[in-house]
Amino acid sequence: MQTISPIEPEAGAKPVGNSSAKWALGLLLAINLFNYIDRQILAAVEPEIRATLLAGDPDAKAKTGLLATAFLFSYMLMAPVFGVFADRYSRWVLCGISVALWSLASGWSGLATSFGILLFTRMLVGVGEAGYGPSAPTIISDLFPLEKRGRMLSYFYLAIPVGSALGYAIGGLIGSSWGWRWAFYAVVPPGLLLAALCFFMRDQRGARPRPQVPAGATKGDRFAHYKSLLRIRSYVFNTAAMTAMTFAIGGIAFWIPSYVFESRGSEFVQSDKLLGTINMTFGGICVVAGLFATLLGGWTGDRLRTRFPGSYFLVSGAGMAMAFPFTVAMLYVPFPYAWGCIFFAVFFLFFNTGPANAALANVTPPNIRATAFAVNILVIHALGDAISPPLIGWVAGKSSMNAAFLMVSGMMLVASFFWFWGARYLGEDTAAIESAPKG
């Protein structure tokens, strides 16, 4: 497949049809589903990995927390590089290569014979996902108009709760039956199939203007686009809010199965498959609560946008504020009632997914939109969930998991504050992009 020139738009390109747009959305949703399955399989089998590769190590929890950080480290550092490529060349080719890479790296994770090798393979998974992360939402943003974008991105991000739930469920089921290595092997074949389908897709960017260098910058200034993003106030507030949210969610999501199994396991009927049961229950909660919250959040943001220009941020901030008390209550309410607290915490945590990402797309120029998503990925993970999983593991080792969860959950309120503050600028910044010359 030919790449798209960074200088001229694709020759003879036509507007994409409705059926083609839906097919593209469906393929990207399927890929994103396996993306999050792969991420959460690691969390589901963390206790078994710790017992196999770090038996007797007093810092085992802090080290297994680094497995999440290793993935995020390569993911966030490579995302800006691939974001530049995605703004200049075929996004579908980039997606295909990326999906194939992370699928093979995931299979290699199952073959790891030492903690060091596993750490390296998780970094390779991050490199693969870095090529996909900035490209996919940008493709969707180009295919659908402003008034539908929040809902379409909500459909795409349904993969987060559903894929995460399947990751917990697959990891728990396969891990308890055949061992943790087979949980990683299982995602390789479907991943390679989805990667192959990407090479048959065609980029639809004929109406996109070629990349422009912001006023006052030279064409040789490679950081001109990055600098221009700092002048978009709602982009900055959105990124700050998503960073605080990612810090809280990333750390808690990684440790929830281990927390319930090890810290609260005495509240359950004991069996040799208790960890698998916990993963299946938590996975089911993520599917139901996350699915409805993601759809409802996107729908609410779109419906309120005509009345409140900052609706995407208002919806996101309200959801995050509601998630905090349920997260704290989960630590003190006994099981099985604590599952109810977890359900509502997950529901409100996912309420922002569609609106926040739609806002990212709406306030950035189309010709640097992939770069904007890539910079967002770098910041929210570098200052968010690259830090919180090992931090929680370290605090839990020194004190308790309750203390660790309380420490990071406060960042939900910080995220809510930034979204509410940024709401005053969102309408103006969106209008500026919509009214800008397209050529």
Helices and strands as residue ranges (DSSP letters): H 18-44, H 46-53, H 60-86, H 91-111, H 115-132, H 135-143, H 146-157, H 159-178, H 180-185, H 188-198, H 224-229, H 233-258, I 259-263, G 265-267, H 274-304, H 311-330, H 338-349, G 350-352, H 353-362, G 366-368, H 369-380, I 381-385, H 388-398, H 401-409, H 411-434
